[in-house]
Amino acid sequence: MKAIGGVLIVILLILAGGIATGFIDLQRTQAGSLPEVQVKPGELPKYEASVAKVEVGTRNETVQVPTVDVKKP
């Protein structure tokens, strides 16, 4: 795999050197164009979902909280 990559790099360097020195002359003989694409509108799928009802509220509660005593030696 490394050998193929090395060969491709060498070929690209030779082509770039040939173009830079004028040894290879590239000229466009015909103008190109992008292909025409037609896009037709689509439709998203429809879903129905049954979910549970969630009620959120508040209430008062009495909670005993432990006390912490720190005694230094």
N, C-alpha and C positions, 0 to 999 in steps of 0.2 A: 504494500500500500504506500509506503514511504517512497519507493522507487517510482511509482506512477506520478506521485505529487512532484517529485524532483524533476522528472522528464517534462511534465507540463510547465513547470516554472522556467526551465531552460528554453522550451519552445516559445513561451511568451516573451522572454528576454530577447531571443533572436528576432522575433517579429517586431518588437518595439524598437530594437536597434535598426532593423531594416527600414522601418517607416521613418525614424528620426533622421537617418542618413540619406533618405531619398532613393534607396535601392528598391523599395517597394512603394508603388504609387497607387493609392486607392482613389477611385472616382466613382461617384454615384451615376448610374446610367438611367435609372428610373426612380421616380418618387414613390414612396411607400405610404400606406395608410393603415389605420387601425380597423379591425373588423367591426361591422355594425352589429349591435346586439339589441334585441327587443326584450323588454321586461314586461311581463304580464302581472297584473296585481294578484296577490295571493290572499288567502284567508287564514286567520289564526284559529286554532282549535278552541272550542268552547268547553268550559268546565263548570260544574256545579259542585259546591262543597257544603256539607252539613257539619257544622262545628258546635261545640258545647257553648252554652251561655255562661259567661264569667261575670260575677258581680263583685265589685270592689267596694269596701266600706271600712269604717273605723269603729272601734269599741274601746271602752275604758276597762283596764285590768289593773289589779294590784299585784305587784311582783315583789318578792322579798329579795333584796340584793345583799350578798355577803359583805361583811366589813373586813378590811385588811389592816392589821396593826403591824407596824415595823418598829422593832425595838433595837436600838443601836447598842453594841456591847460596851 
